[in-house]
Amino acid sequence: MHPLCIYIVLFCAYNLGIGGVLELCARYHLVQRASHSFSSRPLVCNLLCCEHSLVVWVHESSALKAFIQHKECDLSKTIPLVIHGDDAESHRRRSFTVTTFGGVVVTQCSLWDSKILLYVLDSSRVADTTQSTLDMWVCWSLVECQLGFFLDRDPWGQEYAPHNGSRCGRVCGEWIAVLTVHKGDEKYLQKTYQSSHSAVSKNVCMSCRATSEAGDLLYTLHGPKAAHRQTLLTVTDFIRDVCGVSTWVRVPGWSPQMITHDWLHVVDLTLIPEASASALIELARENVFGAGTMDEKLRKAHIMFIRACRQHNVRT
């Protein structure tokens, strides 16, 4: 097989579901790492670096005091969660923010089958603090899931009236749920964390010190020995240098390594179109699709692709 055919093979494989398997494996690795990290240290150790107290809404809770007495997680009864956000561009130049959560590791179904909608925002019709306020409630609820108890204080430290009724005690018996992955497209992550780092700024990464300026930390210097791989941000670094709003960093056990970009945007909307287009041009020049003009060769390649998709019941 021609070396460049690997691009076409990867393109077809991804659309036939291999990408989903790869994502599942990658997320499972993160679950093991994040769950172990959460279970092997005190509940609020990552929050002590903040200038102001970030646990005002849990530090007075009787549920938290009870949980600290047994702060180790039983991983056999722990559900790893992924929060997924997408700042979707829609018709009429309007942008909608969609946030969901679900299980990281699922069986007998896809990751999408386990997703539950948290909120949808019309970004052009909300106040500047609307999303951060909703995120506060989401993070507060995540703390309840991680503790396994309903809290008697709201996100702002006030007494929570529903706790005096039926909303008290354990959330789901002996089971708890732990945030392990916060995923989304770049626009969503920048808005959610009010990040000072972006693809068009000097600091291009939210997880390390990679930069767009020439030098050892240039982000285009790839590979396992790339210098910027040794500059992963700590929670303190992230809160001090990157984060502009203290919502998600309040969740116990949170770390910058939980932030990951959506595979759809990274692979399907950026890498695959560029790689497949480059591969098709090179293959056409090598007459892999027969003789003729470039347009004729590419037309033949398109016909071959459509036939392959129909053969494997892939909608085009």
N, C-alpha and C positions, 0 to 999 in steps of 0.2 A: 504494500500500500504506500502511496505517496505520503511523505512525512506531513504535508499540510492537511491531509485528509483527517488528521486527528481533530482538527477544529470542527469539521462537519460532524464527525462521530460524537464529539462532546455536545454539540448543539442538539443533535437528534436525541441523544441519551438524556439530556436534561429535560427535554420536552416529553420524553416517555416516562418520566418519573424518577430517574436516577438521582436528580438533584434533591428531591424530597428525602431520599434515603441518606444522602450525604449530610443534609441539614439535620436530620434526626440524630445521626451519629455525633455530629459536632455539638449539638445542644446537649446530648447525653453526657459528653465529656465535661461540659460546663456545669451541668447539674451536680456531677460528682464532686467537682472542685469547689463550687459555691456552697453546696450542702455541707461538705466537710469543714469548710472555713467557718460557716455559721455555727456548726455544732461544737467547735473546738475552742470557742472563746466566749467571753461574757457578752451578754445580749446587746449592750449599748456601747461597747468599746470603740466602735468606729465613729461614734457621734461626739466624742469628747473633744475633738479638735475644733469644733465650731466656736466662733467668737461669742455667740449667744446660745443659750440652751435650746437645743433642737428637740428636746423630749418633754416640753412643757405639757403636751397633751397625753403623756403616758407616765410621767415620773411620779404623779400622785395617785395613779390608779392602783386599786387593791389587786387587780388582776396581774399587773406587772410584778408587784411584790411577791405574789404567790408563785409566779413563774420563775423568778430568780432563784428560788430554792431548788429548782431542778432545771438548770439552764442548758442541759445537754439535750440534743434532739435525738429521738428514736427514728432513724432514717427509714425503718420499715413501715412507719406510719407518717411519713412526710411526703407531701405532694409538691414537686417543683413547679413553679409558675413562671410564665412568660407574659410580660406586658407588651403589646404591639400597638404602635401608633403610626398613623399615616396622614400627612397633611395633603390630602388629595385635591388636585386642581380639578374643577368641574366646569360646567357650561356657564356661559355669560360672565366669564372672568371671576367667578366666585370660588373660594377655597373652603373646603370642609375638613375639619380635623376629626378623625375617627380613632377611637381608642378601645381596644379589646384586651381580654386576658384569657388564658387557657393553660392547659397542662403542657409541659415541655416534652415529656415522654408519654406516648399513648400506645395502646395496642388495639388491633383489629379496626383501626380507623386512621384518618389523617389528622395532622395537627389542626387543620381548619375545622374539623368536626367537634373539637373540644373548646372552640373559642366562644366567649360570651361577651356581648357588647356592653361597654361601660358608659360611654357617652359619645355623642356626635355634636359638633359645633359648626355653625356657619361663621367662619372667621371674620367675615365682613360685618356681622351684626352682633358682636359681643364686646364687652368692655375689656380693657387691657388685663384686668385681674381675673377674668372669668375662668380661663383654663387653669391658672395656678390654684384657684379656690377649689375647682373640681378635683385637681390632682391632690390637694391636701386631704380631701375626703377619701380618695382612692388609697393614698398612702396610709392613712389612719386605719382603713379597713384591712390593708395588708398586714399592719401590725397586729390587729386582732387575729388574723389568720395564723400569723407566726407564733403568737402567744398561745392560741387555742382558747382564749377567753374573750368574752365581750368586755369592752372598756366602759368605765363609768364616767369618763371625761371625753368631751368632744375634741376635735383637732386644735382648738384654741384654749384648752385647759379648763373649760367651763363644765359644770355638772351636766351630764347627759341624761335628760329626763327618761327616755325609753328604758334605760338600765334599771330604773326602779320598778318597771313592769315585768313583762315577760322576756325582754331582751337582756338576759344576764346568764351567768354560768359559762359552760363550755360551748364553743361554736359547733364542733362536730365530733363530740366524744373524745377519743384519744388521738384523733387525726389532727394534723396541722398542715399549713401550706406556706411555703417559703419562696419569696421572690428570688429567682436565679438569673433571669435574662430580661433586659429592657431593650426592646428592638423597635426600630422605625427607620423611616427615610431621613435624610440629613436635615431637611427643613423642619420636620417634626421634632427631632432631637434638639436642634438649635433653639426652637421656640420653647420647648418643655424645660430645658435647663438654662435658657437665656445665655447660651454659651458664647464666649468670646473667641472660640476657635471655630474656624470654618475652612472650606476648601479654597476660599479666596483670600484668606488672611495669612499672616506670617506663620502662625501656628495652625497647622492644617488638621491635626488629630485631637480628638477629645480624650484619648487614652494614653498618649505618650507625648514626647517633646519633639516629634517630627516637625520639620519646618520647610517652607518653600524657598528659603534662601540657600545659596551655595554653601557647602560645608559637609562635615561628617554626618549631620542629622538631616540632610536633604531627604525628603520623603520618597523620592524616586529610587533611592539606593535600597533595592529589595534584597531578600535572602535571609536565611536564618542568622547570619552574622551581622546584619545591618545594625549600625550603632544606635539608632533610635529604639530598637527593641530592648535596649538596656535602660531606657528612660521612662518606663511605665509609671504613670501618675499614681500617687497614693491618694487616699481619701482627703487628707489634709491639702495636698497639692491641688486637687480638683476643686475643692470648696474655695480655696484662697485665690486660685489663678484662672479658673475656667467658669465655674458655676455662677450665675447671676441671681438665682432664686433658690431658696432652701426648702424644696418640697420633697423630691424623691430621695435626696441625701439624708432625710430623716429616718428612712426605713432601716431598722437594725440589720446589720450585716451587709448593707449596700457597699459597693465598691465600683470604681470606674470601669473595671474589667467586665461588669455586667452589661455595659452599653455595647450594643452591636447593631450594625446596619442591616436593613432588610435585604434578604437575598434577591428578591425580585428586582430591586433597584440596582443592586451592585452587579448582579450577574445577567439577569434577563433583559434589563433595559440599557445596560452600558457595555459590559464586556462582550456578551454574545453577539450583538449587532456588529460591533467593530471587528471582532475576531472572524465571524462568519463571512462578512463582506470581504475582508482581506484574503481569507482562504479561498473564496470563490473566484476572485480575480486571479490569484496565483494558479489555481487549478485550471482555469479557463486558458491561461497563457501556456500551460503545459499540455493543452489539447485533451484533457481528461474527459471533457464533454463532447469531443469530436471536433472536426474542423469547421471553419466558417468565421464570420465576424464576431466581435466580442458580444454584441447584442444577441446573436443567434446562440452562442455558447451559453450565455447566462439564461436565455429562455429555456434551453434544454435542461439546465441545472434546476430551474424552477419546476419544470414538469416532473423531474425525477424526485424532487423533494415532496411535491404534492402526492405523488403515487405512494411514496414511503409512508407518509402520514396516514393516508387512507388505509393502507395495509395494516397499520397498527392502531386504527381507530382513534387517531389524534385529530382533533378539530383544527382547521386552519383558518 
